[in-house]
Amino acid sequence: MARPPKLPRVDAEERFLARVAWAYYTEGLTQERVAEKLGTTRLRVNRALAEARRIGLVRINFNTAFSACFELEEALCARFGLAKAYIAPSPEDPRDVQMIVGAALGHVLSEVLADPAIRLLGMSWGNTLNIATRFVAAIERPDIEVISVMGGLTKGSDLNSFEITTRLADLLGAQHSYFPAPLYAGSRESRDTIMQLDVFREVLDKIRRVDALAMAAGDISLRSLLMSDGLPSDTSLEELRACGAVGDVLGTVLDAEGRPIAHPINDRVIGIGLPDLEAIPNVILAAGGSHKVPILRAVLGLGLIDTFVSDEASARAILGAGPGGG
C-alpha cells in the first residue's frame, strides 16, 4: 500500500481566511473589492473576517491611550445601565482632572446640540460646566433654548448658572432663560411659598421638559463651589458629614447610597429634585477626581443618569478597580 508523501499540508480554509484578512486589513480594500478580487461573495468575505478574528488569525491592537477608556466605558454602561459613557485619559497632574473632564463634556455637548431634536437644554453650574463651554463647537442653533436648572449663588462668580447659560447661548446664537432664585431658601416654609409662585412654577415646569440636562456633582469639602460659596450661613460641612453626606447633585445632599441625608438643607432646595430626572431623556453627569468617587458612585447607582463623562482614574475607582474604589 502506497504511503502518503511527507509533504506539508495546506489548510485551504485557513489560507482563504488569511487572503481575505490580508486584502482587507493590509491592502485596505473594501469587502466588496475583496470579494471581486478573490472571486467570491461579499457575505463569505464578511464571515471570513469574523472567523479570522475569532480564531486569533487576526488580532487587532489599539496603540492609543483611549483603548483602556473604551473598556471602562463598556463596563460603566453595563454596571449602571448608562446609554453612553465618555471617559478621557487621566492627566499626569491630578489638578488637571477638571479641565480634562470639562473638555470631554464640551465634546459630548457638541454632539448633543448637533441633534435637531434637541430644542431645550438644561445646564447646572460649576467649574466643569464652565470649562465645557470653551470646548463646545460653535454652531447656529437659534431654535434652541438654554435654561439654567439651579438657583444661583449669592456671591458673584463666572461659574454661576447665569453666566454659564448666557455664554453657551451666545455661542449657539440661541435663546436662554434663568432660574431667578437662590439655591436654598431660609426655611422649608419659605421654600414651599416660593415654589408655589406662578413665575417659579412655570420655570420648574420648563426645566422638567428639557430634552437634555448637563450637571456636575460636588463632594463635601471646600473644593466644591457649593460648599465654599453656596451653603446657607447656618449650615456647616461638619453637620453634613455627621449625617453621612458624601456630596451633592443639583443642591440635594446625598449619602453613599444616593439617599438625601436627613438634614434640613434638603428641605430648603429651590429647584427640581432627583425624581424629576427620571423623565428627562438624556441626563448628563460630568465630574472626576478621587475626592468625588463616593458621590459619583452614589448618583450612578440610582439609575437616573443616561450619559456619564469622567476620566480614566475616576472611572476605575468608581468600578472598584483603583484608589477610592474599595
TORKOL-4160 file (C-alpha; in steps of 0.2 Angstrom, whole numbers, padded with zeros to 4 digits, m for minus):
326
<pt num="1" X="0000" Y="0000" Z="0000"/>
<pt num="2" X="0007" Y="0017" Z="m0005"/>
<pt num="3" X="0012" Y="0028" Z="0009"/>
<pt num="4" X="0007" Y="0047" Z="0008"/>
<pt num="5" X="0021" Y="0059" Z="0003"/>
<pt num="6" X="0029" Y="0068" Z="0018"/>
<pt num="7" X="0024" Y="0085" Z="0012"/>
<pt num="8" X="0017" Y="0099" Z="0022"/>
<pt num="9" X="m0002" Y="0100" Z="0021"/>
<pt num="10" X="m0010" Y="0116" Z="0015"/>
<pt num="11" X="m0026" Y="0121" Z="0025"/>
<pt num="12" X="m0036" Y="0128" Z="0011"/>
<pt num="13" X="m0049" Y="0136" Z="0023"/>
<pt num="14" X="m0035" Y="0145" Z="0034"/>
<pt num="15" X="m0027" Y="0151" Z="0018"/>
<pt num="16" X="m0043" Y="0158" Z="0012"/>
<pt num="17" X="m0046" Y="0167" Z="0028"/>
<pt num="18" X="m0028" Y="0174" Z="0028"/>
<pt num="19" X="m0030" Y="0180" Z="0010"/>
<pt num="20" X="m0046" Y="0189" Z="0014"/>
<pt num="21" X="m0039" Y="0197" Z="0030"/>
<pt num="22" X="m0023" Y="0202" Z="0021"/>
<pt num="23" X="m0033" Y="0211" Z="0007"/>
<pt num="24" X="m0045" Y="0219" Z="0019"/>
<pt num="25" X="m0033" Y="0225" Z="0033"/>
<pt num="26" X="m0017" Y="0227" Z="0024"/>
<pt num="27" X="m0022" Y="0232" Z="0007"/>
<pt num="28" X="m0036" Y="0242" Z="0013"/>
<pt num="29" X="m0049" Y="0235" Z="0001"/>
<pt num="30" X="m0067" Y="0236" Z="0004"/>
<pt num="31" X="m0077" Y="0220" Z="0007"/>
<pt num="32" X="m0084" Y="0221" Z="m0010"/>
<pt num="33" X="m0067" Y="0223" Z="m0018"/>
<pt num="34" X="m0060" Y="0209" Z="m0008"/>
<pt num="35" X="m0075" Y="0198" Z="m0015"/>
<pt num="36" X="m0071" Y="0203" Z="m0033"/>
<pt num="37" X="m0053" Y="0200" Z="m0031"/>
<pt num="38" X="m0055" Y="0183" Z="m0024"/>
<pt num="39" X="m0070" Y="0178" Z="m0034"/>
<pt num="40" X="m0082" Y="0175" Z="m0020"/>
<pt num="41" X="m0096" Y="0184" Z="m0012"/>
<pt num="42" X="m0097" Y="0199" Z="0000"/>
<pt num="43" X="m0106" Y="0188" Z="0013"/>
<pt num="44" X="m0092" Y="0175" Z="0013"/>
<pt num="45" X="m0079" Y="0189" Z="0015"/>
<pt num="46" X="m0089" Y="0196" Z="0029"/>
<pt num="47" X="m0090" Y="0179" Z="0038"/>
<pt num="48" X="m0072" Y="0175" Z="0034"/>
<pt num="49" X="m0066" Y="0191" Z="0043"/>
<pt num="50" X="m0077" Y="0187" Z="0058"/>
<pt num="51" X="m0069" Y="0169" Z="0059"/>
<pt num="52" X="m0051" Y="0176" Z="0057"/>
<pt num="53" X="m0054" Y="0187" Z="0072"/>
<pt num="54" X="m0062" Y="0173" Z="0082"/>
<pt num="55" X="m0048" Y="0160" Z="0079"/>
<pt num="56" X="m0035" Y="0173" Z="0083"/>
<pt num="57" X="m0028" Y="0173" Z="0065"/>
<pt num="58" X="m0031" Y="0192" Z="0066"/>
<pt num="59" X="m0028" Y="0202" Z="0082"/>
<pt num="60" X="m0032" Y="0220" Z="0082"/>
<pt num="61" X="m0022" Y="0231" Z="0094"/>
<pt num="62" X="m0025" Y="0249" Z="0098"/>
<pt num="63" X="m0009" Y="0258" Z="0101"/>
<pt num="64" X="m0018" Y="0273" Z="0109"/>
<pt num="65" X="m0022" Y="0279" Z="0127"/>
<pt num="66" X="m0040" Y="0278" Z="0123"/>
<pt num="67" X="m0041" Y="0259" Z="0122"/>
<pt num="68" X="m0042" Y="0257" Z="0141"/>
<pt num="69" X="m0055" Y="0271" Z="0141"/>
<pt num="70" X="m0066" Y="0261" Z="0129"/>
<pt num="71" X="m0066" Y="0246" Z="0140"/>
<pt num="72" X="m0071" Y="0257" Z="0155"/>
<pt num="73" X="m0085" Y="0265" Z="0145"/>
<pt num="74" X="m0092" Y="0247" Z="0142"/>
<pt num="75" X="m0090" Y="0242" Z="0160"/>
<pt num="76" X="m0099" Y="0258" Z="0166"/>
<pt num="77" X="m0113" Y="0256" Z="0154"/>
<pt num="78" X="m0115" Y="0238" Z="0159"/>
<pt num="79" X="m0115" Y="0241" Z="0178"/>
<pt num="80" X="m0125" Y="0257" Z="0179"/>
<pt num="81" X="m0137" Y="0255" Z="0164"/>
<pt num="82" X="m0130" Y="0270" Z="0155"/>
<pt num="83" X="m0134" Y="0274" Z="0137"/>
<pt num="84" X="m0117" Y="0281" Z="0135"/>
<pt num="85" X="m0100" Y="0284" Z="0144"/>
<pt num="86" X="m0087" Y="0296" Z="0138"/>
<pt num="87" X="m0070" Y="0293" Z="0148"/>
<pt num="88" X="m0055" Y="0303" Z="0144"/>
<pt num="89" X="m0037" Y="0298" Z="0148"/>
<pt num="90" X="m0032" Y="0305" Z="0165"/>
<pt num="91" X="m0019" Y="0319" Z="0166"/>
<pt num="92" X="m0002" Y="0316" Z="0174"/>
<pt num="93" X="m0006" Y="0330" Z="0187"/>
<pt num="94" X="m0022" Y="0326" Z="0196"/>
<pt num="95" X="m0026" Y="0345" Z="0197"/>
<pt num="96" X="m0029" Y="0345" Z="0179"/>
<pt num="97" X="m0044" Y="0332" Z="0180"/>
<pt num="98" X="m0057" Y="0345" Z="0180"/>
<pt num="99" X="m0050" Y="0353" Z="0164"/>
<pt num="100" X="m0050" Y="0336" Z="0156"/>
<pt num="101" X="m0067" Y="0331" Z="0161"/>
<pt num="102" X="m0074" Y="0349" Z="0156"/>
<pt num="103" X="m0066" Y="0347" Z="0139"/>
<pt num="104" X="m0074" Y="0330" Z="0137"/>
<pt num="105" X="m0091" Y="0337" Z="0142"/>
<pt num="106" X="m0089" Y="0350" Z="0129"/>
<pt num="107" X="m0087" Y="0337" Z="0115"/>
<pt num="108" X="m0102" Y="0327" Z="0122"/>
<pt num="109" X="m0112" Y="0343" Z="0122"/>
<pt num="110" X="m0107" Y="0347" Z="0104"/>
<pt num="111" X="m0114" Y="0330" Z="0098"/>
<pt num="112" X="m0130" Y="0333" Z="0108"/>
<pt num="113" X="m0133" Y="0350" Z="0101"/>
<pt num="114" X="m0130" Y="0344" Z="0084"/>
<pt num="115" X="m0146" Y="0334" Z="0085"/>
<pt num="116" X="m0160" Y="0344" Z="0078"/>
<pt num="117" X="m0172" Y="0335" Z="0090"/>
<pt num="118" X="m0164" Y="0345" Z="0105"/>
<pt num="119" X="m0174" Y="0361" Z="0107"/>
<pt num="120" X="m0172" Y="0364" Z="0126"/>
<pt num="121" X="m0156" Y="0361" Z="0135"/>
<pt num="122" X="m0154" Y="0362" Z="0154"/>
<pt num="123" X="m0137" Y="0367" Z="0162"/>
<pt num="124" X="m0132" Y="0367" Z="0180"/>
<pt num="125" X="m0117" Y="0377" Z="0186"/>
<pt num="126" X="m0099" Y="0374" Z="0192"/>
<pt num="127" X="m0081" Y="0374" Z="0185"/>
<pt num="128" X="m0083" Y="0358" Z="0175"/>
<pt num="129" X="m0098" Y="0366" Z="0166"/>
<pt num="130" X="m0089" Y="0382" Z="0164"/>
<pt num="131" X="m0074" Y="0374" Z="0156"/>
<pt num="132" X="m0086" Y="0364" Z="0145"/>
<pt num="133" X="m0092" Y="0379" Z="0136"/>
<pt num="134" X="m0075" Y="0383" Z="0130"/>
<pt num="135" X="m0075" Y="0367" Z="0120"/>
<pt num="136" X="m0092" Y="0366" Z="0113"/>
<pt num="137" X="m0092" Y="0368" Z="0094"/>
<pt num="138" X="m0099" Y="0384" Z="0088"/>
<pt num="139" X="m0115" Y="0380" Z="0078"/>
<pt num="140" X="m0130" Y="0391" Z="0074"/>
<pt num="141" X="m0145" Y="0384" Z="0084"/>
<pt num="142" X="m0157" Y="0399" Z="0086"/>
<pt num="143" X="m0171" Y="0386" Z="0088"/>
<pt num="144" X="m0163" Y="0380" Z="0105"/>
<pt num="145" X="m0166" Y="0387" Z="0122"/>
<pt num="146" X="m0153" Y="0385" Z="0135"/>
<pt num="147" X="m0160" Y="0386" Z="0153"/>
<pt num="148" X="m0152" Y="0386" Z="0170"/>
<pt num="149" X="m0159" Y="0372" Z="0181"/>
<pt num="150" X="m0152" Y="0378" Z="0198"/>
<pt num="151" X="m0154" Y="0393" Z="0208"/>
<pt num="152" X="m0139" Y="0404" Z="0209"/>
<pt num="153" X="m0125" Y="0408" Z="0221"/>
<pt num="154" X="m0127" Y="0424" Z="0232"/>
<pt num="155" X="m0109" Y="0428" Z="0228"/>
<pt num="156" X="m0104" Y="0434" Z="0210"/>
<pt num="157" X="m0095" Y="0421" Z="0200"/>
<pt num="158" X="m0092" Y="0417" Z="0182"/>
<pt num="159" X="m0096" Y="0399" Z="0187"/>
<pt num="160" X="m0114" Y="0404" Z="0192"/>
<pt num="161" X="m0128" Y="0397" Z="0181"/>
<pt num="162" X="m0132" Y="0414" Z="0174"/>
<pt num="163" X="m0115" Y="0416" Z="0166"/>
<pt num="164" X="m0113" Y="0399" Z="0160"/>
<pt num="165" X="m0131" Y="0399" Z="0152"/>
<pt num="166" X="m0128" Y="0415" Z="0144"/>
<pt num="167" X="m0111" Y="0410" Z="0137"/>
<pt num="168" X="m0117" Y="0394" Z="0129"/>
<pt num="169" X="m0132" Y="0403" Z="0122"/>
<pt num="170" X="m0121" Y="0416" Z="0114"/>
<pt num="171" X="m0110" Y="0403" Z="0106"/>
<pt num="172" X="m0125" Y="0395" Z="0098"/>
<pt num="173" X="m0135" Y="0410" Z="0094"/>
<pt num="174" X="m0148" Y="0403" Z="0105"/>
<pt num="175" X="m0161" Y="0409" Z="0117"/>
<pt num="176" X="m0158" Y="0407" Z="0136"/>
<pt num="177" X="m0168" Y="0409" Z="0152"/>
<pt num="178" X="m0163" Y="0409" Z="0170"/>
<pt num="179" X="m0169" Y="0402" Z="0186"/>
<pt num="180" X="m0171" Y="0418" Z="0196"/>
<pt num="181" X="m0169" Y="0412" Z="0214"/>
<pt num="182" X="m0156" Y="0407" Z="0226"/>
<pt num="183" X="m0152" Y="0389" Z="0228"/>
<pt num="184" X="m0158" Y="0387" Z="0246"/>
<pt num="185" X="m0172" Y="0396" Z="0254"/>
<pt num="186" X="m0171" Y="0402" Z="0273"/>
<pt num="187" X="m0183" Y="0388" Z="0278"/>
<pt num="188" X="m0194" Y="0374" Z="0272"/>
<pt num="189" X="m0209" Y="0385" Z="0274"/>
<pt num="190" X="m0202" Y="0399" Z="0264"/>
<pt num="191" X="m0196" Y="0386" Z="0250"/>
<pt num="192" X="m0214" Y="0380" Z="0249"/>
<pt num="193" X="m0220" Y="0398" Z="0247"/>
<pt num="194" X="m0208" Y="0402" Z="0234"/>
<pt num="195" X="m0211" Y="0386" Z="0224"/>
<pt num="196" X="m0229" Y="0390" Z="0223"/>
<pt num="197" X="m0227" Y="0407" Z="0215"/>
<pt num="198" X="m0233" Y="0407" Z="0197"/>
<pt num="199" X="m0216" Y="0413" Z="0190"/>
<pt num="200" X="m0206" Y="0399" Z="0198"/>
<pt num="201" X="m0219" Y="0385" Z="0194"/>
<pt num="202" X="m0218" Y="0390" Z="0176"/>
<pt num="203" X="m0199" Y="0389" Z="0176"/>
<pt num="204" X="m0199" Y="0372" Z="0185"/>
<pt num="205" X="m0211" Y="0365" Z="0173"/>
<pt num="206" X="m0200" Y="0370" Z="0159"/>
<pt num="207" X="m0185" Y="0363" Z="0167"/>
<pt num="208" X="m0194" Y="0346" Z="0169"/>
<pt num="209" X="m0197" Y="0346" Z="0150"/>
<pt num="210" X="m0179" Y="0348" Z="0144"/>
<pt num="211" X="m0173" Y="0337" Z="0131"/>
<pt num="212" X="m0156" Y="0335" Z="0139"/>
<pt num="213" X="m0148" Y="0341" Z="0155"/>
<pt num="214" X="m0130" Y="0343" Z="0159"/>
<pt num="215" X="m0125" Y="0343" Z="0178"/>
<pt num="216" X="m0110" Y="0340" Z="0189"/>
<pt num="217" X="m0108" Y="0333" Z="0206"/>
<pt num="218" X="m0099" Y="0340" Z="0221"/>
<pt num="219" X="m0090" Y="0332" Z="0237"/>
<pt num="220" X="m0092" Y="0338" Z="0255"/>
<pt num="221" X="m0076" Y="0349" Z="0255"/>
<pt num="222" X="m0071" Y="0367" Z="0251"/>
<pt num="223" X="m0065" Y="0361" Z="0234"/>
<pt num="224" X="m0084" Y="0361" Z="0230"/>
<pt num="225" X="m0091" Y="0378" Z="0224"/>
<pt num="226" X="m0107" Y="0374" Z="0233"/>
<pt num="227" X="m0099" Y="0370" Z="0249"/>
<pt num="228" X="m0087" Y="0385" Z="0249"/>
<pt num="229" X="m0099" Y="0399" Z="0242"/>
<pt num="230" X="m0117" Y="0392" Z="0242"/>
<pt num="231" X="m0121" Y="0384" Z="0259"/>
<pt num="232" X="m0133" Y="0395" Z="0270"/>
<pt num="233" X="m0123" Y="0403" Z="0284"/>
<pt num="234" X="m0132" Y="0392" Z="0297"/>
<pt num="235" X="m0126" Y="0375" Z="0289"/>
<pt num="236" X="m0108" Y="0368" Z="0291"/>
<pt num="237" X="m0099" Y="0355" Z="0282"/>
<pt num="238" X="m0096" Y="0346" Z="0299"/>
<pt num="239" X="m0115" Y="0344" Z="0301"/>
<pt num="240" X="m0117" Y="0337" Z="0284"/>
<pt num="241" X="m0103" Y="0324" Z="0286"/>
<pt num="242" X="m0111" Y="0319" Z="0303"/>
<pt num="243" X="m0127" Y="0315" Z="0293"/>
<pt num="244" X="m0117" Y="0304" Z="0281"/>
<pt num="245" X="m0116" Y="0316" Z="0267"/>
<pt num="246" X="m0103" Y="0312" Z="0253"/>
<pt num="247" X="m0109" Y="0325" Z="0241"/>
<pt num="248" X="m0122" Y="0334" Z="0231"/>
<pt num="249" X="m0131" Y="0335" Z="0215"/>
<pt num="250" X="m0142" Y="0350" Z="0210"/>
<pt num="251" X="m0141" Y="0356" Z="0228"/>
<pt num="252" X="m0148" Y="0340" Z="0236"/>
<pt num="253" X="m0135" Y="0332" Z="0248"/>
<pt num="254" X="m0134" Y="0313" Z="0247"/>
<pt num="255" X="m0126" Y="0299" Z="0257"/>
<pt num="256" X="m0116" Y="0285" Z="0250"/>
<pt num="257" X="m0131" Y="0276" Z="0244"/>
<pt num="258" X="m0138" Y="0290" Z="0235"/>
<pt num="259" X="m0151" Y="0295" Z="0248"/>
<pt num="260" X="m0155" Y="0313" Z="0253"/>
<pt num="261" X="m0147" Y="0315" Z="0270"/>
<pt num="262" X="m0159" Y="0318" Z="0285"/>
<pt num="263" X="m0154" Y="0337" Z="0287"/>
<pt num="264" X="m0165" Y="0352" Z="0284"/>
<pt num="265" X="m0154" Y="0358" Z="0270"/>
<pt num="266" X="m0163" Y="0346" Z="0258"/>
<pt num="267" X="m0180" Y="0354" Z="0263"/>
<pt num="268" X="m0174" Y="0371" Z="0258"/>
<pt num="269" X="m0168" Y="0367" Z="0240"/>
<pt num="270" X="m0177" Y="0378" Z="0227"/>
<pt num="271" X="m0177" Y="0368" Z="0211"/>
<pt num="272" X="m0180" Y="0351" Z="0204"/>
<pt num="273" X="m0177" Y="0336" Z="0214"/>
<pt num="274" X="m0169" Y="0319" Z="0209"/>
<pt num="275" X="m0186" Y="0311" Z="0205"/>
<pt num="276" X="m0188" Y="0324" Z="0191"/>
<pt num="277" X="m0173" Y="0317" Z="0182"/>
<pt num="278" X="m0181" Y="0301" Z="0178"/>
<pt num="279" X="m0192" Y="0309" Z="0165"/>
<pt num="280" X="m0178" Y="0318" Z="0156"/>
<pt num="281" X="m0172" Y="0309" Z="0140"/>
<pt num="282" X="m0154" Y="0312" Z="0142"/>
<pt num="283" X="m0147" Y="0317" Z="0160"/>
<pt num="284" X="m0128" Y="0320" Z="0158"/>
<pt num="285" X="m0117" Y="0319" Z="0173"/>
<pt num="286" X="m0099" Y="0325" Z="0172"/>
<pt num="287" X="m0086" Y="0325" Z="0186"/>
<pt num="288" X="m0070" Y="0317" Z="0190"/>
<pt num="289" X="m0056" Y="0317" Z="0204"/>
<pt num="290" X="m0053" Y="0304" Z="0218"/>
<pt num="291" X="m0062" Y="0315" Z="0230"/>
<pt num="292" X="m0078" Y="0314" Z="0220"/>
<pt num="293" X="m0078" Y="0295" Z="0218"/>
<pt num="294" X="m0091" Y="0292" Z="0233"/>
<pt num="295" X="m0104" Y="0304" Z="0226"/>
<pt num="296" X="m0102" Y="0299" Z="0208"/>
<pt num="297" X="m0104" Y="0280" Z="0213"/>
<pt num="298" X="m0119" Y="0285" Z="0223"/>
<pt num="299" X="m0128" Y="0295" Z="0210"/>
<pt num="300" X="m0124" Y="0282" Z="0196"/>
<pt num="301" X="m0131" Y="0269" Z="0207"/>
<pt num="302" X="m0148" Y="0277" Z="0207"/>
<pt num="303" X="m0151" Y="0273" Z="0188"/>
<pt num="304" X="m0155" Y="0291" Z="0184"/>
<pt num="305" X="m0140" Y="0295" Z="0173"/>
<pt num="306" X="m0140" Y="0292" Z="0154"/>
<pt num="307" X="m0123" Y="0299" Z="0149"/>
<pt num="308" X="m0108" Y="0299" Z="0161"/>
<pt num="309" X="m0092" Y="0309" Z="0157"/>
<pt num="310" X="m0076" Y="0307" Z="0168"/>
<pt num="311" X="m0058" Y="0302" Z="0167"/>
<pt num="312" X="m0050" Y="0285" Z="0167"/>
<pt num="313" X="m0043" Y="0285" Z="0185"/>
<pt num="314" X="m0060" Y="0291" Z="0192"/>
<pt num="315" X="m0069" Y="0278" Z="0182"/>
<pt num="316" X="m0058" Y="0264" Z="0188"/>
<pt num="317" X="m0061" Y="0269" Z="0206"/>
<pt num="318" X="m0080" Y="0270" Z="0203"/>
<pt num="319" X="m0079" Y="0252" Z="0197"/>
<pt num="320" X="m0069" Y="0247" Z="0211"/>
<pt num="321" X="m0053" Y="0245" Z="0202"/>
<pt num="322" X="m0042" Y="0259" Z="0208"/>
<pt num="323" X="m0039" Y="0271" Z="0223"/>
<pt num="324" X="m0055" Y="0275" Z="0231"/>
<pt num="325" X="m0064" Y="0260" Z="0224"/>
<pt num="326" X="m0065" Y="0249" Z="0239"/>
